[in-house]
Amino acid sequence: MTEAVHTPPRMRGIKAAIEEIKEFDAATALTETYLRRLVLRHEIPSVKAGRKYLINMDILNEYLCKGACSDELTAAGGIRKIAE
């Protein structure tokens, strides 16, 4: 019987997560402060390791992609289309 090999998730601290995102998009508007707010509001799952919060980068990317393409922004008071 063969055992399944599991790769550990790509976990990063808040600062390292922002640095990794900036490697792919230097002009990103995502900041450490905003990411920290998302973590503290439990909008993004995290693991507390000592004083740091570790974020799964795959989940963060999924969250950011879903948020960019959803109508939830209008429900949350974000940018919304005005009637002409």
PDB file with one MODEL, atoms N, CA, C and O in Angstrom:
MODEL        1
ATOM      1  N   MET A   1       0.853  -1.173   0.000  1.00  0.00           N
ATOM      2  CA  MET A   1       0.000   0.000   0.000  1.00  0.00           C
ATOM      3  C   MET A   1       0.902   1.240   0.000  1.00  0.00           C
ATOM      4  O   MET A   1       1.841   1.326   0.791  1.00  0.00           O
ATOM      5  N   THR A   2       0.619   2.182  -0.874  1.00  0.00           N
ATOM      6  CA  THR A   2       1.418   3.396  -0.932  1.00  0.00           C
ATOM      7  C   THR A   2       0.729   4.488  -0.134  1.00  0.00           C
ATOM      8  O   THR A   2      -0.497   4.595  -0.099  1.00  0.00           O
ATOM      9  N   GLU A   3       1.551   5.280   0.495  1.00  0.00           N
ATOM     10  CA  GLU A   3       1.014   6.387   1.289  1.00  0.00           C
ATOM     11  C   GLU A   3       0.936   7.638   0.437  1.00  0.00           C
ATOM     12  O   GLU A   3       1.808   7.889  -0.395  1.00  0.00           O
ATOM     13  N   ALA A   4      -0.087   8.406   0.640  1.00  0.00           N
ATOM     14  CA  ALA A   4      -0.236   9.674  -0.074  1.00  0.00           C
ATOM     15  C   ALA A   4       0.770  10.674   0.483  1.00  0.00           C
ATOM     16  O   ALA A   4       0.938  10.797   1.696  1.00  0.00           O
ATOM     17  N   VAL A   5       1.421  11.370  -0.403  1.00  0.00           N
ATOM     18  CA  VAL A   5       2.387  12.377   0.012  1.00  0.00           C
ATOM     19  C   VAL A   5       1.690  13.732   0.011  1.00  0.00           C
ATOM     20  O   VAL A   5       1.153  14.171  -1.006  1.00  0.00           O
ATOM     21  N   HIS A   6       1.707  14.371   1.142  1.00  0.00           N
ATOM     22  CA  HIS A   6       1.065  15.675   1.268  1.00  0.00           C
ATOM     23  C   HIS A   6       2.139  16.748   1.317  1.00  0.00           C
ATOM     24  O   HIS A   6       3.112  16.636   2.063  1.00  0.00           O
ATOM     25  N   THR A   7       1.955  17.771   0.528  1.00  0.00           N
ATOM     26  CA  THR A   7       2.875  18.897   0.600  1.00  0.00           C
ATOM     27  C   THR A   7       2.296  19.903   1.582  1.00  0.00           C
ATOM     28  O   THR A   7       1.088  20.140   1.589  1.00  0.00           O
ATOM     29  N   PRO A   8       3.132  20.483   2.396  1.00  0.00           N
ATOM     30  CA  PRO A   8       2.610  21.462   3.351  1.00  0.00           C
ATOM     31  C   PRO A   8       2.125  22.716   2.630  1.00  0.00           C
ATOM     32  O   PRO A   8       2.651  23.074   1.576  1.00  0.00           O
ATOM     33  N   PRO A   9       1.123  23.380   3.195  1.00  0.00           N
ATOM     34  CA  PRO A   9       0.622  24.611   2.558  1.00  0.00           C
ATOM     35  C   PRO A   9       1.687  25.705   2.610  1.00  0.00           C
ATOM     36  O   PRO A   9       2.547  25.712   3.491  1.00  0.00           O
ATOM     37  N   ARG A  10       1.614  26.623   1.656  1.00  0.00           N
ATOM     38  CA  ARG A  10       2.539  27.761   1.630  1.00  0.00           C
ATOM     39  C   ARG A  10       2.033  28.800   2.619  1.00  0.00           C
ATOM     40  O   ARG A  10       1.198  29.639   2.279  1.00  0.00           O
ATOM     41  N   MET A  11       2.534  28.740   3.827  1.00  0.00           N
ATOM     42  CA  MET A  11       2.119  29.649   4.891  1.00  0.00           C
ATOM     43  C   MET A  11       3.111  30.810   4.964  1.00  0.00           C
ATOM     44  O   MET A  11       4.325  30.609   4.914  1.00  0.00           O
ATOM     45  N   ARG A  12       2.578  32.023   5.084  1.00  0.00           N
ATOM     46  CA  ARG A  12       3.422  33.221   5.184  1.00  0.00           C
ATOM     47  C   ARG A  12       2.867  34.129   6.266  1.00  0.00           C
ATOM     48  O   ARG A  12       1.666  34.143   6.536  1.00  0.00           O
ATOM     49  N   GLY A  13       3.760  34.883   6.876  1.00  0.00           N
ATOM     50  CA  GLY A  13       3.336  35.941   7.776  1.00  0.00           C
ATOM     51  C   GLY A  13       2.756  37.072   6.937  1.00  0.00           C
ATOM     52  O   GLY A  13       2.867  37.057   5.712  1.00  0.00           O
ATOM     53  N   ILE A  14       2.150  38.033   7.580  1.00  0.00           N
ATOM     54  CA  ILE A  14       1.497  39.128   6.850  1.00  0.00           C
ATOM     55  C   ILE A  14       2.492  39.888   5.981  1.00  0.00           C
ATOM     56  O   ILE A  14       2.223  40.152   4.809  1.00  0.00           O
ATOM     57  N   LYS A  15       3.633  40.236   6.549  1.00  0.00           N
ATOM     58  CA  LYS A  15       4.639  40.988   5.800  1.00  0.00           C
ATOM     59  C   LYS A  15       5.165  40.174   4.621  1.00  0.00           C
ATOM     60  O   LYS A  15       5.298  40.698   3.515  1.00  0.00           O
ATOM     61  N   ALA A  16       5.464  38.902   4.849  1.00  0.00           N
ATOM     62  CA  ALA A  16       5.976  38.044   3.781  1.00  0.00           C
ATOM     63  C   ALA A  16       4.916  37.814   2.705  1.00  0.00           C
ATOM     64  O   ALA A  16       5.247  37.700   1.524  1.00  0.00           O
ATOM     65  N   ALA A  17       3.654  37.745   3.101  1.00  0.00           N
ATOM     66  CA  ALA A  17       2.569  37.569   2.129  1.00  0.00           C
ATOM     67  C   ALA A  17       2.497  38.771   1.194  1.00  0.00           C
ATOM     68  O   ALA A  17       2.349  38.612  -0.017  1.00  0.00           O
ATOM     69  N   ILE A  18       2.603  39.965   1.754  1.00  0.00           N
ATOM     70  CA  ILE A  18       2.572  41.177   0.933  1.00  0.00           C
ATOM     71  C   ILE A  18       3.782  41.198  -0.003  1.00  0.00           C
ATOM     72  O   ILE A  18       3.648  41.541  -1.178  1.00  0.00           O
ATOM     73  N   GLU A  19       4.959  40.836   0.507  1.00  0.00           N
ATOM     74  CA  GLU A  19       6.161  40.816  -0.327  1.00  0.00           C
ATOM     75  C   GLU A  19       6.008  39.846  -1.495  1.00  0.00           C
ATOM     76  O   GLU A  19       6.416  40.146  -2.617  1.00  0.00           O
ATOM     77  N   GLU A  20       5.415  38.678  -1.226  1.00  0.00           N
ATOM     78  CA  GLU A  20       5.216  37.694  -2.289  1.00  0.00           C
ATOM     79  C   GLU A  20       4.233  38.208  -3.337  1.00  0.00           C
ATOM     80  O   GLU A  20       4.434  37.995  -4.533  1.00  0.00           O
ATOM     81  N   ILE A  21       3.187  38.873  -2.901  1.00  0.00           N
ATOM     82  CA  ILE A  21       2.219  39.434  -3.850  1.00  0.00           C
ATOM     83  C   ILE A  21       2.877  40.526  -4.684  1.00  0.00           C
ATOM     84  O   ILE A  21       2.623  40.627  -5.884  1.00  0.00           O
ATOM     85  N   LYS A  22       3.720  41.345  -4.058  1.00  0.00           N
ATOM     86  CA  LYS A  22       4.399  42.430  -4.775  1.00  0.00           C
ATOM     87  C   LYS A  22       5.407  41.906  -5.791  1.00  0.00           C
ATOM     88  O   LYS A  22       5.722  42.604  -6.755  1.00  0.00           O
ATOM     89  N   GLU A  23       5.922  40.684  -5.594  1.00  0.00           N
ATOM     90  CA  GLU A  23       6.817  40.095  -6.592  1.00  0.00           C
ATOM     91  C   GLU A  23       6.086  39.898  -7.916  1.00  0.00           C
ATOM     92  O   GLU A  23       6.672  40.071  -8.984  1.00  0.00           O
ATOM     93  N   PHE A  24       4.810  39.538  -7.845  1.00  0.00           N
ATOM     94  CA  PHE A  24       4.025  39.314  -9.047  1.00  0.00           C
ATOM     95  C   PHE A  24       3.367  40.587  -9.551  1.00  0.00           C
ATOM     96  O   PHE A  24       3.146  40.736 -10.753  1.00  0.00           O
ATOM     97  N   ASP A  25       3.050  41.507  -8.645  1.00  0.00           N
ATOM     98  CA  ASP A  25       2.383  42.754  -9.028  1.00  0.00           C
ATOM     99  C   ASP A  25       2.951  43.886  -8.181  1.00  0.00           C
ATOM    100  O   ASP A  25       2.477  44.155  -7.077  1.00  0.00           O
ATOM    101  N   ALA A  26       3.967  44.537  -8.713  1.00  0.00           N
ATOM    102  CA  ALA A  26       4.645  45.596  -7.965  1.00  0.00           C
ATOM    103  C   ALA A  26       3.735  46.782  -7.667  1.00  0.00           C
ATOM    104  O   ALA A  26       3.981  47.527  -6.719  1.00  0.00           O
ATOM    105  N   ALA A  27       2.690  46.963  -8.465  1.00  0.00           N
ATOM    106  CA  ALA A  27       1.791  48.100  -8.285  1.00  0.00           C
ATOM    107  C   ALA A  27       0.542  47.738  -7.480  1.00  0.00           C
ATOM    108  O   ALA A  27      -0.449  48.467  -7.525  1.00  0.00           O
ATOM    109  N   THR A  28       0.573  46.634  -6.754  1.00  0.00           N
ATOM    110  CA  THR A  28      -0.604  46.221  -5.992  1.00  0.00           C
ATOM    111  C   THR A  28      -1.005  47.287  -4.968  1.00  0.00           C
ATOM    112  O   THR A  28      -0.155  47.972  -4.400  1.00  0.00           O
ATOM    113  N   ALA A  29      -2.278  47.407  -4.752  1.00  0.00           N
ATOM    114  CA  ALA A  29      -2.781  48.358  -3.761  1.00  0.00           C
ATOM    115  C   ALA A  29      -2.983  47.693  -2.406  1.00  0.00           C
ATOM    116  O   ALA A  29      -3.321  48.364  -1.430  1.00  0.00           O
ATOM    117  N   LEU A  30      -2.780  46.384  -2.337  1.00  0.00           N
ATOM    118  CA  LEU A  30      -2.937  45.643  -1.087  1.00  0.00           C
ATOM    119  C   LEU A  30      -1.810  46.027  -0.131  1.00  0.00           C
ATOM    120  O   LEU A  30      -0.636  45.999  -0.501  1.00  0.00           O
ATOM    121  N   THR A  31      -2.173  46.383   1.096  1.00  0.00           N
ATOM    122  CA  THR A  31      -1.182  46.802   2.091  1.00  0.00           C
ATOM    123  C   THR A  31      -1.156  45.838   3.272  1.00  0.00           C
ATOM    124  O   THR A  31      -2.076  45.043   3.465  1.00  0.00           O
ATOM    125  N   GLU A  32      -0.091  45.922   4.051  1.00  0.00           N
ATOM    126  CA  GLU A  32       0.003  45.115   5.261  1.00  0.00           C
ATOM    127  C   GLU A  32      -1.140  45.426   6.211  1.00  0.00           C
ATOM    128  O   GLU A  32      -1.709  44.521   6.821  1.00  0.00           O
ATOM    129  N   THR A  33      -1.474  46.686   6.339  1.00  0.00           N
ATOM    130  CA  THR A  33      -2.533  47.105   7.248  1.00  0.00           C
ATOM    131  C   THR A  33      -3.870  46.482   6.863  1.00  0.00           C
ATOM    132  O   THR A  33      -4.594  45.974   7.719  1.00  0.00           O
ATOM    133  N   TYR A  34      -4.192  46.521   5.579  1.00  0.00           N
ATOM    134  CA  TYR A  34      -5.465  45.964   5.135  1.00  0.00           C
ATOM    135  C   TYR A  34      -5.487  44.450   5.312  1.00  0.00           C
ATOM    136  O   TYR A  34      -6.495  43.887   5.740  1.00  0.00           O
ATOM    137  N   LEU A  35      -4.387  43.796   4.985  1.00  0.00           N
ATOM    138  CA  LEU A  35      -4.322  42.340   5.145  1.00  0.00           C
ATOM    139  C   LEU A  35      -4.456  41.967   6.622  1.00  0.00           C
ATOM    140  O   LEU A  35      -5.124  40.991   6.962  1.00  0.00           O
ATOM    141  N   ARG A  36      -3.825  42.737   7.487  1.00  0.00           N
ATOM    142  CA  ARG A  36      -3.949  42.489   8.937  1.00  0.00           C
ATOM    143  C   ARG A  36      -5.406  42.642   9.382  1.00  0.00           C
ATOM    144  O   ARG A  36      -5.891  41.854  10.194  1.00  0.00           O
ATOM    145  N   ARG A  37      -6.101  43.647   8.859  1.00  0.00           N
ATOM    146  CA  ARG A  37      -7.518  43.830   9.192  1.00  0.00           C
ATOM    147  C   ARG A  37      -8.347  42.623   8.764  1.00  0.00           C
ATOM    148  O   ARG A  37      -9.205  42.155   9.511  1.00  0.00           O
ATOM    149  N   LEU A  38      -8.086  42.126   7.560  1.00  0.00           N
ATOM    150  CA  LEU A  38      -8.810  40.948   7.081  1.00  0.00           C
ATOM    151  C   LEU A  38      -8.590  39.758   8.007  1.00  0.00           C
ATOM    152  O   LEU A  38      -9.521  39.002   8.286  1.00  0.00           O
ATOM    153  N   VAL A  39      -7.373  39.596   8.476  1.00  0.00           N
ATOM    154  CA  VAL A  39      -7.054  38.488   9.378  1.00  0.00           C
ATOM    155  C   VAL A  39      -7.749  38.686  10.725  1.00  0.00           C
ATOM    156  O   VAL A  39      -8.357  37.752  11.248  1.00  0.00           O
ATOM    157  N   LEU A  40      -7.665  39.881  11.283  1.00  0.00           N
ATOM    158  CA  LEU A  40      -8.259  40.137  12.594  1.00  0.00           C
ATOM    159  C   LEU A  40      -9.781  40.075  12.566  1.00  0.00           C
ATOM    160  O   LEU A  40     -10.405  39.763  13.580  1.00  0.00           O
ATOM    161  N   ARG A  41     -10.383  40.367  11.424  1.00  0.00           N
ATOM    162  CA  ARG A  41     -11.845  40.261  11.266  1.00  0.00           C
ATOM    163  C   ARG A  41     -12.283  38.837  10.913  1.00  0.00           C
ATOM    164  O   ARG A  41     -13.473  38.565  10.750  1.00  0.00           O
ATOM    165  N   HIS A  42     -11.316  37.945  10.800  1.00  0.00           N
ATOM    166  CA  HIS A  42     -11.558  36.537  10.453  1.00  0.00           C
ATOM    167  C   HIS A  42     -12.180  36.389   9.064  1.00  0.00           C
ATOM    168  O   HIS A  42     -12.903  35.427   8.805  1.00  0.00           O
ATOM    169  N   GLU A  43     -11.899  37.335   8.178  1.00  0.00           N
ATOM    170  CA  GLU A  43     -12.360  37.218   6.802  1.00  0.00           C
ATOM    171  C   GLU A  43     -11.449  36.295   6.012  1.00  0.00           C
ATOM    172  O   GLU A  43     -11.866  35.693   5.022  1.00  0.00           O
ATOM    173  N   ILE A  44     -10.207  36.187   6.455  1.00  0.00           N
ATOM    174  CA  ILE A  44      -9.248  35.253   5.886  1.00  0.00           C
ATOM    175  C   ILE A  44      -8.789  34.353   7.025  1.00  0.00           C
ATOM    176  O   ILE A  44      -8.379  34.852   8.073  1.00  0.00           O
ATOM    177  N   PRO A  45      -8.848  33.042   6.841  1.00  0.00           N
ATOM    178  CA  PRO A  45      -8.400  32.155   7.914  1.00  0.00           C
ATOM    179  C   PRO A  45      -6.893  32.278   8.122  1.00  0.00           C
ATOM    180  O   PRO A  45      -6.137  32.475   7.171  1.00  0.00           O
ATOM    181  N   SER A  46      -6.478  32.160   9.357  1.00  0.00           N
ATOM    182  CA  SER A  46      -5.058  32.248   9.681  1.00  0.00           C
ATOM    183  C   SER A  46      -4.759  31.342  10.870  1.00  0.00           C
ATOM    184  O   SER A  46      -5.658  30.844  11.548  1.00  0.00           O
ATOM    185  N   VAL A  47      -3.471  31.150  11.094  1.00  0.00           N
ATOM    186  CA  VAL A  47      -3.003  30.368  12.229  1.00  0.00           C
ATOM    187  C   VAL A  47      -2.094  31.286  13.030  1.00  0.00           C
ATOM    188  O   VAL A  47      -1.180  31.897  12.477  1.00  0.00           O
ATOM    189  N   LYS A  48      -2.339  31.382  14.320  1.00  0.00           N
ATOM    190  CA  LYS A  48      -1.502  32.231  15.150  1.00  0.00           C
ATOM    191  C   LYS A  48      -0.314  31.405  15.638  1.00  0.00           C
ATOM    192  O   LYS A  48      -0.487  30.361  16.267  1.00  0.00           O
ATOM    193  N   ALA A  49       0.883  31.882  15.344  1.00  0.00           N
ATOM    194  CA  ALA A  49       2.118  31.222  15.753  1.00  0.00           C
ATOM    195  C   ALA A  49       2.913  32.236  16.571  1.00  0.00           C
ATOM    196  O   ALA A  49       3.620  33.077  16.016  1.00  0.00           O
ATOM    197  N   GLY A  50       2.792  32.152  17.877  1.00  0.00           N
ATOM    198  CA  GLY A  50       3.412  33.164  18.729  1.00  0.00           C
ATOM    199  C   GLY A  50       2.671  34.473  18.556  1.00  0.00           C
ATOM    200  O   GLY A  50       1.465  34.551  18.792  1.00  0.00           O
ATOM    201  N   ARG A  51       3.399  35.503  18.142  1.00  0.00           N
ATOM    202  CA  ARG A  51       2.779  36.811  17.916  1.00  0.00           C
ATOM    203  C   ARG A  51       2.402  37.028  16.454  1.00  0.00           C
ATOM    204  O   ARG A  51       1.784  38.034  16.109  1.00  0.00           O
ATOM    205  N   LYS A  52       2.776  36.082  15.600  1.00  0.00           N
ATOM    206  CA  LYS A  52       2.513  36.230  14.168  1.00  0.00           C
ATOM    207  C   LYS A  52       1.264  35.483  13.741  1.00  0.00           C
ATOM    208  O   LYS A  52       0.871  34.486  14.347  1.00  0.00           O
ATOM    209  N   TYR A  53       0.657  35.987  12.692  1.00  0.00           N
ATOM    210  CA  TYR A  53      -0.452  35.309  12.037  1.00  0.00           C
ATOM    211  C   TYR A  53       0.091  34.740  10.733  1.00  0.00           C
ATOM    212  O   TYR A  53       0.689  35.463   9.936  1.00  0.00           O
ATOM    213  N   LEU A  54      -0.116  33.453  10.519  1.00  0.00           N
ATOM    214  CA  LEU A  54       0.312  32.814   9.282  1.00  0.00           C
ATOM    215  C   LEU A  54      -0.899  32.618   8.380  1.00  0.00           C
ATOM    216  O   LEU A  54      -1.968  32.192   8.819  1.00  0.00           O
ATOM    217  N   ILE A  55      -0.702  32.938   7.119  1.00  0.00           N
ATOM    218  CA  ILE A  55      -1.784  32.890   6.139  1.00  0.00           C
ATOM    219  C   ILE A  55      -1.413  31.891   5.055  1.00  0.00           C
ATOM    220  O   ILE A  55      -0.283  31.886   4.566  1.00  0.00           O
ATOM    221  N   ASN A  56      -2.364  31.047   4.684  1.00  0.00           N
ATOM    222  CA  ASN A  56      -2.171  30.124   3.576  1.00  0.00           C
ATOM    223  C   ASN A  56      -2.284  30.940   2.283  1.00  0.00           C
ATOM    224  O   ASN A  56      -3.333  31.519   2.004  1.00  0.00           O
ATOM    225  N   MET A  57      -1.213  30.984   1.503  1.00  0.00           N
ATOM    226  CA  MET A  57      -1.184  31.824   0.311  1.00  0.00           C
ATOM    227  C   MET A  57      -2.200  31.381  -0.747  1.00  0.00           C
ATOM    228  O   MET A  57      -2.720  32.212  -1.491  1.00  0.00           O
ATOM    229  N   ASP A  58      -2.480  30.098  -0.815  1.00  0.00           N
ATOM    230  CA  ASP A  58      -3.481  29.623  -1.783  1.00  0.00           C
ATOM    231  C   ASP A  58      -4.866  30.146  -1.422  1.00  0.00           C
ATOM    232  O   ASP A  58      -5.633  30.546  -2.298  1.00  0.00           O
ATOM    233  N   ILE A  59      -5.183  30.142  -0.124  1.00  0.00           N
ATOM    234  CA  ILE A  59      -6.481  30.654   0.323  1.00  0.00           C
ATOM    235  C   ILE A  59      -6.553  32.166   0.122  1.00  0.00           C
ATOM    236  O   ILE A  59      -7.591  32.689  -0.281  1.00  0.00           O
ATOM    237  N   LEU A  60      -5.453  32.870   0.401  1.00  0.00           N
ATOM    238  CA  LEU A  60      -5.425  34.322   0.197  1.00  0.00           C
ATOM    239  C   LEU A  60      -5.642  34.659  -1.275  1.00  0.00           C
ATOM    240  O   LEU A  60      -6.435  35.544  -1.597  1.00  0.00           O
ATOM    241  N   ASN A  61      -4.947  33.964  -2.165  1.00  0.00           N
ATOM    242  CA  ASN A  61      -5.116  34.220  -3.602  1.00  0.00           C
ATOM    243  C   ASN A  61      -6.541  33.937  -4.045  1.00  0.00           C
ATOM    244  O   ASN A  61      -7.111  34.690  -4.834  1.00  0.00           O
ATOM    245  N   GLU A  62      -7.115  32.859  -3.541  1.00  0.00           N
ATOM    246  CA  GLU A  62      -8.506  32.516  -3.872  1.00  0.00           C
ATOM    247  C   GLU A  62      -9.456  33.613  -3.381  1.00  0.00           C
ATOM    248  O   GLU A  62     -10.375  34.010  -4.097  1.00  0.00           O
ATOM    249  N   TYR A  63      -9.230  34.098  -2.156  1.00  0.00           N
ATOM    250  CA  TYR A  63     -10.061  35.163  -1.585  1.00  0.00           C
ATOM    251  C   TYR A  63      -9.968  36.430  -2.434  1.00  0.00           C
ATOM    252  O   TYR A  63     -10.984  37.055  -2.736  1.00  0.00           O
ATOM    253  N   LEU A  64      -8.760  36.803  -2.813  1.00  0.00           N
ATOM    254  CA  LEU A  64      -8.575  38.022  -3.593  1.00  0.00           C
ATOM    255  C   LEU A  64      -9.186  37.894  -4.978  1.00  0.00           C
ATOM    256  O   LEU A  64      -9.784  38.845  -5.482  1.00  0.00           O
ATOM    257  N   CYS A  65      -9.043  36.738  -5.594  1.00  0.00           N
ATOM    258  CA  CYS A  65      -9.630  36.530  -6.926  1.00  0.00           C
ATOM    259  C   CYS A  65     -11.151  36.539  -6.858  1.00  0.00           C
ATOM    260  O   CYS A  65     -11.808  37.127  -7.717  1.00  0.00           O
ATOM    261  N   LYS A  66     -11.709  35.895  -5.848  1.00  0.00           N
ATOM    262  CA  LYS A  66     -13.165  35.850  -5.705  1.00  0.00           C
ATOM    263  C   LYS A  66     -13.717  37.244  -5.425  1.00  0.00           C
ATOM    264  O   LYS A  66     -14.751  37.620  -5.978  1.00  0.00           O
ATOM    265  N   GLY A  67     -13.051  38.004  -4.589  1.00  0.00           N
ATOM    266  CA  GLY A  67     -13.508  39.348  -4.241  1.00  0.00           C
ATOM    267  C   GLY A  67     -13.455  40.304  -5.412  1.00  0.00           C
ATOM    268  O   GLY A  67     -14.284  41.206  -5.521  1.00  0.00           O
ATOM    269  N   ALA A  68     -12.486  40.112  -6.286  1.00  0.00           N
ATOM    270  CA  ALA A  68     -12.333  41.006  -7.426  1.00  0.00           C
ATOM    271  C   ALA A  68     -13.418  40.782  -8.473  1.00  0.00           C
ATOM    272  O   ALA A  68     -13.703  41.668  -9.278  1.00  0.00           O
ATOM    273  N   CYS A  69     -14.017  39.603  -8.459  1.00  0.00           N
ATOM    274  CA  CYS A  69     -14.981  39.264  -9.505  1.00  0.00           C
ATOM    275  C   CYS A  69     -16.407  39.131  -8.985  1.00  0.00           C
ATOM    276  O   CYS A  69     -17.278  38.648  -9.709  1.00  0.00           O
ATOM    277  N   SER A  70     -16.666  39.546  -7.748  1.00  0.00           N
ATOM    278  CA  SER A  70     -18.001  39.304  -7.202  1.00  0.00           C
ATOM    279  C   SER A  70     -18.785  40.592  -7.024  1.00  0.00           C
ATOM    280  O   SER A  70     -18.239  41.694  -7.065  1.00  0.00           O
ATOM    281  N   ASP A  71     -20.063  40.416  -6.827  1.00  0.00           N
ATOM    282  CA  ASP A  71     -20.948  41.548  -6.564  1.00  0.00           C
ATOM    283  C   ASP A  71     -21.012  41.867  -5.081  1.00  0.00           C
ATOM    284  O   ASP A  71     -21.780  42.738  -4.671  1.00  0.00           O
ATOM    285  N   GLU A  72     -20.211  41.170  -4.259  1.00  0.00           N
ATOM    286  CA  GLU A  72     -20.215  41.417  -2.825  1.00  0.00           C
ATOM    287  C   GLU A  72     -19.723  42.821  -2.499  1.00  0.00           C
ATOM    288  O   GLU A  72     -20.056  43.366  -1.446  1.00  0.00           O
ATOM    289  N   LEU A  73     -18.925  43.416  -3.402  1.00  0.00           N
ATOM    290  CA  LEU A  73     -18.412  44.759  -3.151  1.00  0.00           C
ATOM    291  C   LEU A  73     -19.557  45.757  -2.999  1.00  0.00           C
ATOM    292  O   LEU A  73     -19.499  46.642  -2.145  1.00  0.00           O
ATOM    293  N   THR A  74     -20.579  45.621  -3.808  1.00  0.00           N
ATOM    294  CA  THR A  74     -21.689  46.565  -3.715  1.00  0.00           C
ATOM    295  C   THR A  74     -22.452  46.359  -2.407  1.00  0.00           C
ATOM    296  O   THR A  74     -22.923  47.327  -1.811  1.00  0.00           O
ATOM    297  N   ALA A  75     -22.578  45.120  -1.959  1.00  0.00           N
ATOM    298  CA  ALA A  75     -23.295  44.844  -0.723  1.00  0.00           C
ATOM    299  C   ALA A  75     -22.510  45.359   0.475  1.00  0.00           C
ATOM    300  O   ALA A  75     -23.096  45.697   1.504  1.00  0.00           O
ATOM    301  N   ALA A  76     -21.194  45.421   0.349  1.00  0.00           N
ATOM    302  CA  ALA A  76     -20.361  45.846   1.475  1.00  0.00           C
ATOM    303  C   ALA A  76     -20.091  47.350   1.452  1.00  0.00           C
ATOM    304  O   ALA A  76     -19.306  47.847   2.259  1.00  0.00           O
ATOM    305  N   GLY A  77     -20.722  48.066   0.551  1.00  0.00           N
ATOM    306  CA  GLY A  77     -20.511  49.501   0.503  1.00  0.00           C
ATOM    307  C   GLY A  77     -19.304  49.882  -0.328  1.00  0.00           C
ATOM    308  O   GLY A  77     -18.773  50.981  -0.166  1.00  0.00           O
ATOM    309  N   GLY A  78     -18.854  49.007  -1.214  1.00  0.00           N
ATOM    310  CA  GLY A  78     -17.705  49.274  -2.077  1.00  0.00           C
ATOM    311  C   GLY A  78     -18.137  50.103  -3.273  1.00  0.00           C
ATOM    312  O   GLY A  78     -19.124  50.836  -3.208  1.00  0.00           O
ATOM    313  N   ILE A  79     -17.414  49.986  -4.337  1.00  0.00           N
ATOM    314  CA  ILE A  79     -17.718  50.728  -5.558  1.00  0.00           C
ATOM    315  C   ILE A  79     -18.966  50.124  -6.182  1.00  0.00           C
ATOM    316  O   ILE A  79     -19.082  48.904  -6.303  1.00  0.00           O
ATOM    317  N   ARG A  80     -19.887  50.970  -6.572  1.00  0.00           N
ATOM    318  CA  ARG A  80     -21.100  50.466  -7.196  1.00  0.00           C
ATOM    319  C   ARG A  80     -21.451  51.355  -8.393  1.00  0.00           C
ATOM    320  O   ARG A  80     -21.123  52.541  -8.429  1.00  0.00           O
ATOM    321  N   LYS A  81     -22.108  50.762  -9.340  1.00  0.00           N
ATOM    322  CA  LYS A  81     -22.500  51.475 -10.546  1.00  0.00           C
ATOM    323  C   LYS A  81     -23.639  52.438 -10.223  1.00  0.00           C
ATOM    324  O   LYS A  81     -24.577  52.096  -9.503  1.00  0.00           O
ATOM    325  N   ILE A  82     -23.537  53.647 -10.767  1.00  0.00           N
ATOM    326  CA  ILE A  82     -24.601  54.626 -10.546  1.00  0.00           C
ATOM    327  C   ILE A  82     -25.573  54.587 -11.726  1.00  0.00           C
ATOM    328  O   ILE A  82     -25.180  54.316 -12.860  1.00  0.00           O
ATOM    329  N   ALA A  83     -26.815  54.856 -11.445  1.00  0.00           N
ATOM    330  CA  ALA A  83     -27.842  54.857 -12.484  1.00  0.00           C
ATOM    331  C   ALA A  83     -27.644  56.075 -13.382  1.00  0.00           C
ATOM    332  O   ALA A  83     -27.312  57.167 -12.921  1.00  0.00           O
ATOM    333  N   GLU A  84     -27.857  55.857 -14.657  1.00  0.00           N
ATOM    334  CA  GLU A  84     -27.691  56.959 -15.615  1.00  0.00           C
ATOM    335  C   GLU A  84     -28.994  57.651 -15.881  1.00  0.00           C
ATOM    336  O   GLU A  84     -29.040  58.601 -16.663  1.00  0.00           O
TER     337      GLU A  84
ENDMDL
END
